[in-house]
Amino acid sequence: MPTITIPKKITKGEELIIIPKADWEKFKKIAEMKLSHLELEKGLKESLEDVKMGRIFGPFETVEEFKKAIKSSHL
């Protein structure tokens, strides 16, 4: 297996891993999906807390009821 020496000056003392670009793209895609899931979970947790604290509107029978509720809430 070929060996490549990368000067510590370039890596600033960090370890360096070299992988094929296709593998990197797969890894990157998985990491981005996990971040999206974490953001979704955070938003869901915040939403459930809003429901628990009574910070919700609706349901509404009509758009007019919705508009009236929004105006009166000063949002």
C-alpha positions in Angstrom: 0.0 0.0 0.0 1.4 3.4 -0.9 2.4 5.7 1.9 1.9 9.5 1.7 3.6 11.7 4.3 1.8 14.9 5.0 3.8 17.5 6.9 2.6 18.3 10.4 2.8 22.0 9.3 -0.2 21.3 6.9 -2.3 19.2 9.3 -1.4 21.4 12.3 -0.8 18.2 14.3 -4.2 16.7 13.5 -4.7 13.2 12.2 -5.6 13.0 8.6 -7.8 10.4 6.9 -7.8 9.9 3.1 -10.8 8.2 1.6 -12.2 7.9 -1.9 -14.4 10.8 -2.9 -17.4 8.5 -3.4 -17.2 7.3 0.2 -16.8 10.9 1.4 -20.0 11.9 -0.5 -21.9 9.1 1.1 -20.6 10.0 4.6 -21.4 13.7 4.0 -25.0 12.8 2.9 -25.5 10.7 6.0 -24.1 13.4 8.3 -26.4 16.0 6.7 -29.4 13.7 7.1 -28.6 13.2 10.8 -28.3 17.0 11.3 -31.7 17.4 9.7 -33.2 14.8 12.0 -31.7 16.6 15.0 -33.2 19.9 13.9 -36.5 18.2 13.4 -36.4 16.6 16.8 -35.6 20.0 18.4 -38.4 21.7 16.6 -40.8 18.9 17.6 -39.7 19.2 21.3 -40.3 23.0 21.2 -43.7 22.5 19.6 -44.8 20.0 22.2 -43.6 22.4 24.9 -45.8 25.1 23.3 -48.8 22.8 23.4 -48.1 21.9 27.0 -47.8 25.6 28.0 -51.0 26.5 26.0 -49.3 28.6 23.4 -51.4 27.3 20.5 -54.2 28.5 18.3 -57.2 26.7 16.9 -58.6 24.7 15.5 -60.5 27.1 13.4 -63.7 26.6 11.4 -63.0 29.4 9.0 -60.1 31.5 7.7 -61.9 34.5 9.2 -61.7 32.9 12.7 -58.0 32.3 12.1 -57.4 35.9 11.0 -59.3 37.2 14.0 -57.2 35.1 16.4 -53.9 36.2 14.8 -54.9 39.9 15.0 -55.9 39.6 18.6 -52.7 37.8 19.6 -50.5 40.7 18.4 -48.3 38.3 16.4 
